[in-house]
């Protein structure tokens, strides 16, 4: 068996898994699997542990290493799984020296996890390709200085650290030279980009320079942005730069001001609505995705309805819904039990969000039926439009290429005519 990296969670984890793979290739380690875990919800951790135990049962002879946010936050719970050989932190997983000959020596510590809050900068990493062939990811920022009351991620990622514009551009040109037509800039708190860099460049400054200095790139996406931190340069790019794809994923979490305040979010309901309406007024083809938490503690029926109405008003067909998940060590965990929303109500509210988003997605798909779309090919029979809508293909195209296809809406999905 060759080495394997199994990835859970976000696009940033996917990018980092490529670095881990490169580190393993240049090491003398054989027959090892690394699980790169996620801790955004309890369910994410449960799924990771289930997959780890299943793998160990089926492959008892292989070495097993656990890393990622869940391992960083609670290394002991992974150390205690029978068959796990090593638990390494989010800083250590990216360091080639971690994968030295003595990684599995009997006298070495089973847990190799540093205090993530002590990490002050991002070491630059270059990758030439990714397992995903349709698009490539570039890490531009890591960590978060904010402390939303529901969120455990800063304790897995540390404080905000930005990658220099020069390193981002170098990575972008290398990926484009190797055939990638679409790149996604990834981060933990993307709109805080540059606060720690000399001259304090904004996210908009970085994106503008990136597009200018990677001129052969056809399509650029941003993984997630916060409406509280949209600078003027970025807004201008969103409205006018056609290489920046018309699909924006927003970190909203709720659409009721009291819930947002208790979450310690920095935007209001009206700010989110105003931003989306302003963008749509200048660039009508832009569509939105968003993260929404259903059933945050103290959320009443009226508060939930406010959030649901906001999703309807903005129109968010790409909606990622998370029923609230209590995370140990977060302020929201300390909210009294009588203020917690019952689990079934959380599930019911999540279902209402998903039903609304599904209707909005159907309306959007019908609206582009009978048009020609530029599509990036993800597999032999699936492509994605500029608005990140999935298209069922009838012709064969090279994976990762950009094709123009005439699409129609049939049988509940968009298909190539």
N, C-alpha and C positions, 0 to 999 in steps of 0.2 A: 504493500500500500504506500502511496505517496502521501504527503501531508495534505491536510484539508482545513479550510477555515469556514465555519458555519456562522452566518450573520443574522442577527435579530435587530429590529428597530429601524433607525433613521438612515437617511442617505449619508450622513456623516460617518456612521458606522460602516457603511458600504465602502466609502473611500478609505477609511482606516484599515479595513480588512484587506484591501489591495496592498497596503504598506506591510501589514503582517505577513501576507503571502510572499512578498519580496524578501522580507527578513528571513523567513523559513527557507526559501530557495537558496539563500547564500549561507545557510548554517549547515551543520552536520546532523541535524535532527531528522529522523525518519520515523514514519508510522505514528505521526502525532496528529491530533485534531484540536483545533482551537475554537471554542465557542465564544463569539463576540456578542455579549448580552446587552439587553436594554432594560431600563428600570422605570420607564415613563408611567407604567401602571402595574398594579399587582398581577394582573392577567399576563402582562408581558413576562414578568419574572416566573410565573407559574409555567407558562409554555416553554420557557428556556430550560427550567429544571426538569420538566417532563422529557424534553428532547435529549438532555444530557444523560438522564438515567436510562432511557431507551438505547442510546448509542452505546453506553458502557455495557449493558446486557448483551448487545449483539456483537460488540467488538472488544472483549475483555483484554485482548493482548495489546491494544494500542494505548499510547500515552494520551492523556486528556488534560488540556489546559483551559481554564476559564478566565475570561477577561471581560472588558466592557463596563458599562455604568453600574450594572447590578453587582458585579464582582468588586468594583471600586467601593461601593457604598456599604456592602455587607459581605466581606470576603469569607468570614467564618462559616456562613450558611452554605457556601459552595465548597469550602475545605472539608466540611463534614459529610459530603456526598461520597459514599464508597466508590472507589475507582477513579476519583479525581486526583491527578498527580500534582497539579500546580495551579495556583490562583495568582494572576498578575494584574496590576492596575492599569488605568487608562494612559498614564505616562509611560510605564514600562513596556506596554505592548508595542509601542512605536519605535523602541530603541533596539537597534540591531544587536547590541551587546547583551541584551536579555537572553537571546537565543544561543548562548555560548555552550561549550561542551559540558559544563558542569551544571546546566539548568536542572537536570534530574538527578544530580548526585545525592547520595543518601544523607550527607551532612548539611545540605542546603535547606533553607526555610521553605516550607510548603507555600506560604503566603508571601508574595513579593509585591506589596502595595504601598506606595508612597502617600504622604499627605498631599492630596491634589490641590489644596489651597496654597501650597508653597510654590506651585508652578507659575512662573511669571511670563513665559513667552512660548510661542509655538516654534518648534524646530521645523525648518522647511523640509518637505518631502516631495520627491518627484516620482510620479508613476507614468509609465508609457502607454498603458492600456488598462482596461477593466474587464472583469468577467462579463459585465453587461456590455453588449456590443452596440446597442442602439444609441446610447448617450453616455457621457463621462461626467463624473463629479469632481469638483475642486473644493477643497476646504479653504475658506477664507477667514474663518473666525472660530473660536472655541470658547466654551465657558460662558458664564452669565453673572453680571454684577447685581441683578435684581433678585428679589426674594419673594416671588409670588407665593401666597400662603399654601397653595395646593401642591407646589412643585418640589420634587426631590433632586432634579437634574443638576443644579449647581453643586451639590455634594458629590456628584459623580464626575463632573466636568471641571470644577474649579471656577475661578474668576475669569472675566473676559480677556481674551488674548487674540490679537489680530495678526494675520499673515501679511507680510509686506506686499505692496502692489507689484514690485519687481518679481517676487517669487510666484505670485498668482499668474502674471503674464507669461513667465517662462513655462509654467505648467500648462497654460492654455495653448501656447504655440506648439509645444511638444505633442499634445493630444490631437490638435488639428492636423499636424504633419502626419500623424499615425492614422488619419482617416475619420476622425470624429467630426460630425456636422453639428451636433447639439451638445452643449455643455450646461450643467446645472451647478451654480455656485451654492455651496452648502455651509451651514453654520448652526450654532446653538441659538445665538441672539444676533442675527445678521445685521439688524439696523443699528447696533452699537458699534459696528465696524469702525476702526480708526481712532477711537478715543484714547488708545494707549500707544499710538504711533507718533513719531515726530511730525509736527505740523497738523496733527489731528484731521487727516482726510476723512471725509464722510463716505458712507456707502455709495452715494451718487458719484462722488469724485472717483472712487475706485472703479465702479462699473463703466464710467465714461472712458477712463484711461484704458481699461481692459479691452473694450470694444475697438478703440482706436489702435491699440498695439497688437491686437489679434485680428487683423483685418479679414482673414480668410474664413473666420468662423461664421457659419450661416445663422445659427439659432442659439440664443442664450436664455436661460431660465434662472429665476431666484427661488430658492427652496421655500422660504417663509419670511415674511416681513411684519413689523409691528407698526400699526397706524400711528402710534404716538411718536415715532421717530423718523418719519419720511422727510428727508431734506429736499430743498427746492431743485437741486440738480437731478436727484433720482426721480422726482415727480415729472420733470421735463423729459427725462429719458423714457419713462413709462408711457407718456403721451405721444412722443414723437419718434422714438427709435424703433424701427420696424424689425430689427434683429433681436430686440428684447420681446420675448413671446407674450401674447395677450392673455396670459393666465397668471394671476397673482394669488398666492396662498397667504392668507392673513392669520396671524395669531390673535384671535378674538376672545375665545373662551366663554364669553357670555354677552348678552345684549340687554342687560338690566343694570342700571347704574349702581344700585345698592350691592348687587352681587359682585360687580366689577370692583367696587371699593373694598369689599370683604376679601376678594381674591388678591388685593393689592396690585391690580392692573393699573396702567398709567393712562389709559384712554377712556373716554366716555362712549356711551351708546351713540350719541349724535356725531362725535368725531368719526366713528367708523362709517356711519351712513354718509356723512358729508364727503369723506375721502372717496368712497366708492362712486358716489354720484358725480363728483368732480372728474374723476378718471373717465367714467362712461360718457360724460358730456363731450369730452375731447377725443376719446378713442372708443367708439361704441362696440368694437369687437372684443374688448377686454372682458373676461369673465373671472369670477372669483372662486377660490377655495378657502376653507377656514377650518380651524380647530374649535370645537365647542364641547364644553363639559356639561353634562346633563345631571342635575340633582346635586349641585354644590350645597354644602350645609347651609341651612337657613333659607334656601330658595323656596319661596311660596309658589302657588299656582299662578298668581298674578305676575310674579317675577319671571317665571318660566315663559308665560305667554308673551311678555315683552321681548324676550330673546327670540322666541319663535317668529314674532312679527318682524323683528329686525332681519332675520334670515330670509323671510318672504320679501321684504321691501328691497333689500340689496340684491337678492337672487344669488344663491350660493350653491350651484349644482355639484361642486366638488367639496362636499362637507365631510370632515372627519369627526365623528361623534364619539366621545368617551363618557360612559357613565362614571360619575365621580368615584374615585378610588382613594381610600384613606392611605396616606403614606406616612410611615413612622418617621418622626423627626421633623415634620413640617408643622407650621402653626395651625393649619386647618385640622390637624389630628386632634388638637386640644379643644376644639369646639365641642361643647357638651353633647352627650348622646341624644338628648331630647331635641336638639337642633339639627341632627342628622336627618337627611331625607331617606325614608325607607327604601330598601334595595329595589323592590318591585316598582315603586314610583319612578326611581332613577331609570330603570329599564324601559318603562312605558314612555317617559319623556324622550329618551334616546330614540325609541322607535318612531315617535312623532317627528323628530328632527329628520331622521333618515327617510321617512315617507315624503316629507316636504321636499327634501333635496332630490329625491328620485323623480318627483313630478317636475321639478325645475330642470333636471337633466334631460328628461324626455322632451320638454318644450324646446330646449336648446338644440337638441339633436334634430328635431323636426324642422327647426328654423333654418338649418344649413342643408337640409335635404334638397337635392337638385342643384348643388353648387360644386365647384372644383376647389379642392383643398390641397394645400401642401402638407405632406405627411412624412414623418420619420418612421422608417420601417423597424419594428421591434422584433418581429419573427417572420417566418415565411407567410403567415396569414394575418398578422396584426400590425397596424400602424397607429400613430398618434398625430392628430392635427396640431396646429399652432396653439389652439385652446385646450390641448391635452385631452381631446375626445378620442375614444378608441374607435378604430375603423376595422371592420372585417374585410380582408383583401381577397380578391379572386385571382389576381395575377401574382407572379413571383418577382420579388425585388431583392437586391442585396441588403442584408441586415445593416442598419445604420445609414443607409442612403436616404436621400430626400426625393420623393416622387410627387407628382401632381396627379390627383385622382378625382374623378367625378363620383360623388357619393349620394346615396339615397337612404332613406329611413325605412327599413323593412323588418317586420317581425320583432319589433322592440329594440332594434340596434341599427347603427350606421354601417352600411356595406358599400363596397366599391361596385359601381354599376358596370 
